[in-house]
Amino acid sequence: MNAPIRKAILPVAGLGTRFLPATKAMPKEMLTIVDKPVVEYIAEEAFNAGIDHIVFVTGRNKGVIEDHFDRAYELEAMLSMRAKGAALEQLQATRPNAGATSFTRQQEPLGLGHAVWCARNIIGNEPFAVLLPDMLHMAEPGCLTQMMEAYQEHGGNVIAVEEVAPEETQNYGIVEVGNGSDNIFEIKGMVEKPEPGTAPSNLFITGRYILQPEIFTLLESQATGAGGEIQLTDAMKTLMADQRFTGVKFDGRTFDCGSKLGFLMANVAYGLKRPDLADDIRTELSDLIG
């Protein structure tokens, strides 16, 4: 029987330079999709998949993320006093259970692999999930929930993938497909940003991982890779020689909220899912485009 996935890492130490000046004083993870910060959607995905504990790997000026998942006594008291019950319930629903979150600091911007490694002592010797907060997955059930089902069957390491246009492979990490079905298959290799026509498939890594703890040992001695950073992909490619990697072409869509277009499209897509907003959004968009 495969060991349960109880903990998840959310690397939230990035500078968010693509969204300056908005991110000069506000973490990019706190930018809102409709009326919730991006990071809240990601945390909900993790908890809904059965995760018990989230480790946020933060950096300088990220304290507002910790505050967001804490209790706001004064605000709750004000809402209660003014009989704003619906708003109070909504606010309380965002607060994780006591002890369900930890925060550790990535003191230097040394890459995603280093950020994951910073959480090693909290994760311990057990498999874990990694959810990149830039990548918002619209899916029912959630992307990580779909991955958990594949993990229960195959064990090892699991990576979520999605199709991309062949001419856009140079923008993503692309997997090499092995045996399996169209939606769940063995991953034989990974290529970082291959030129169109050279990619082993058109399936890109969407920022959701289930990894075995041996990855920490590899990351500890991992040489810097692209951009002079410690890359998680490099460690996974090394681990692939000894452990199975399963790809899950999840049922849903990814929005890259680290890009302006992806962020704007996520706001539209999630707004259209809201019964209280959908009709008005369609009307306004029609007028704008018309």
N, C-alpha and C positions, 0 to 999 in steps of 0.2 A: 504493500500500500504506500502511495506517495505521501511524503510529509506535507501537512497542510500549509497553505500560504497565509500567514497571520499578519505580516508586516509589509508596509509599502514605503518606498522612498519617493519624495517629491523634491527634486532639485529646483530651488527657487532663488538661487544666488546670482542669476544673470543680471546684467546691467540694463538691458532693454534699450540699447542705443538706437534701434530702428524706430522707436516711438518717441524720441526726443522732439520737442521739449516736454511732452506730457509726463515722461518718466524721470524728469529731473528730480522731483521730490516724491513721486509715487511709484512704488514697484510696479513693473509691467504686469505682474500676476494679479494686481488689484484693479486693473482696468475692467470695466463691466461689460458683460454680455447681457443686454436688456437691463436687468436690475440686480444681477449678482456678479461678483468678481469671478474672473476666469478660474482662479485657484479653488473657489468654492465648488464649481462644477466638477473639478478633478477630484477633490476630496470626496464628494458625494459618490462619484463613480467607484472609488476605492472602497468606501464603507458599504455601498450597496452590493459589492462583490464578495463581502464577507471579511474584509480586512478589519483587524482589531486595533491596529496601531499604525499611525502614519508618522514617519520621520521626515520633517522638513529640513532640508539642507539650505541654510540661509547665508546671506552675506551682509555687508554694511548697508544700513538704511532700510532693512527689511523688517524692522520690528513691528510695523503695522500689520503684517501678516499674522504674527503671533497674537496681536491684540484682536484681530478679526475673529479668531477662533476661541477667544476668551469670553468671559461673561462681562457684559456692559451693565453694571449695577445701576448707574444713574439713568441711563437710557431706558432700561426695563422699568424702573420705578416711575419715570415720567409717563411712559406708555400706559402703565397700569393705572396711574392717577387720572389720566385723561380717558380711561375706558376704551383705549384703542387695542382691543383684544386680538384682532386679526393680525395687526402689525407685531404685537408682542409674541404671538405664537410663531410667526414667521421668523422673528429674530432668534427665539429660543431654539428653533429647529436647526439653525446653522451651527449651534455649539456642540462639539463632540463630547462624548462622555468623559468624565474625569479620568486623567491618565491615558487617554487614547491618542495623545500627540506628544512628540518630542521635537526639540529644535536644536540643531547643531550648526556650527559656523564653518563654512568654507572660507578660510582666511585669505586665499589668493585665487584668482580666476584661472585655474589650471585645467579646466575642461570638464566635460560630463563624467568621464571615468573617475577623475579625482573627486568630484562631488559625491558620486556613489560610494567611493571608498571612505569618505569622511563619516559615513553612517555605519561603518562596520561594527563598532563596539555596541551599538544599540540593536542592530539586527542580530548579531551573534551567528552561531553556526546552524542556520536554517534557511531554506529557500525564501525568496521575497519577491515583491513586485516593484517595478519602477514605472512611474507615470510622469511623462514630461508635461509641465503645465502649459507650455506654448501650444500643445496639440490637443485640441478639443474634439472629442469623438461623439458625434450624435448617433446613438444606437440604442435599440431596445431588443433584448436586454443590453446592458452596458458592455462596452468592448472588453473590459477586464473580466466581467462575468463570463463572456463567451470564451475567453482565454482559459479561465479556471476550468471549464468543462473539458477543454482539450488537455489541460495539465493532468486532470484526474485520470484520463485515459492513457496518456503517453509519458507523463513524468518529464524529467529533465528540464530543459529550458524552452520557453515559449515566447514567440515574437509575433505581434500583430502586424499585418501587412494590408496594403490596399493597392488597387491598380492605378497606374499613372500613364498618361499618354507617352508612347515610345520616344517622342522628341523631347520629353522633359526629364529623362532619367538622370541627366547630369546635375540635377538639383537635389538628389536624394541618395540615401543608401539603398541599394537594390539587392535582393536575395536571389540565390540560385536554388531552383526548385528540384527536390528529389522525389522519392516515391510517396504516394498518398493520393488523396482525392483533390478535387478542384479547390476546396476550401480549407482542408487540413492536410499538411504534407511535411515531409522532412526537409529541412534546410541544409543544403550541401555547402553553401558558401555565401559570402557577402562581398559586395563591391561598393566602394564609396564613390558616388557621383560619376558613374561611367558615361562616356560620350555616347550619344545616340547611335544605335547600330552595333554597339559593343556590349550592351548590357545583357546579362544572362537571363533576364526576365523583365517584365514591366511591373513588378510588385515592389513597392517601396516600404521601408520600415517606418511605422507611423508614430513611434514614441511610446509604445507600451511593451513592457518586458516582464517575464517571470524568469528569474535567474537563480542558479544554485550558488551556495555560499563560497564555493571554490573560486569564484570570480574575484573575490577580495584579495586572495593571495596573488593572483595574476596582476591585478591593478597596483598592488604595492610595489612591484618591480617593473611595471610597464613603462617602456620608453615613450617619450613624447612622440606624437604623430602629427597629423595635419594641423596646421596653425600653431605648432609648438605646444600643443595641449595633450593631456593624457586622454586618449579616446576610448570610450566604452566599446566601440566596434572592434578595435584591435584586440582587446582582451577576449571578447566573445569569439573572434575567429580562432584564437589560440585554444580556448576551451572546447571549441567544436571538434578538435582532434580526439577528445576523450569522452565527450558527453553529447547526447542527442539534443538537437534544436528542432523544434516544431514551429512551422508557420501557420498562422490562423488568418485567413482572409475574412475578416469579421464582417458581419452584416450591418452596414452603417456607412457614415461618411466622416472624414477628418477635415477639420478647419485649422489651418496653421495660423493661430492667433499671434504669432510672432511677426507676421507680415500684415501690412495695412489692409490689403485686399482680403486676406483670410479673416481678419478681425471684423471688417465691415460685413462680409458675407455671413459670418457666424451670428452677428446681431440680427440680420435679416431673417436667417433660417430659424433661429430660436424665437424671434418675435412672431413669425408665422405659425409657430406651434402653440402660441398663447391664444386661447379663445377670446380673451378680452382685448387683444390687440390685432389679431390677424386681419379682420376685414378692413380696419382703418389703414393698416400697413399696405395692403393691396391697393386701396384707393390712392394713397399718397404716392406710392411707387408708380402707379399708372399715370398720375398727373405729372410727376417729375420726368418720366420717360417720354410721355405723350407729346 
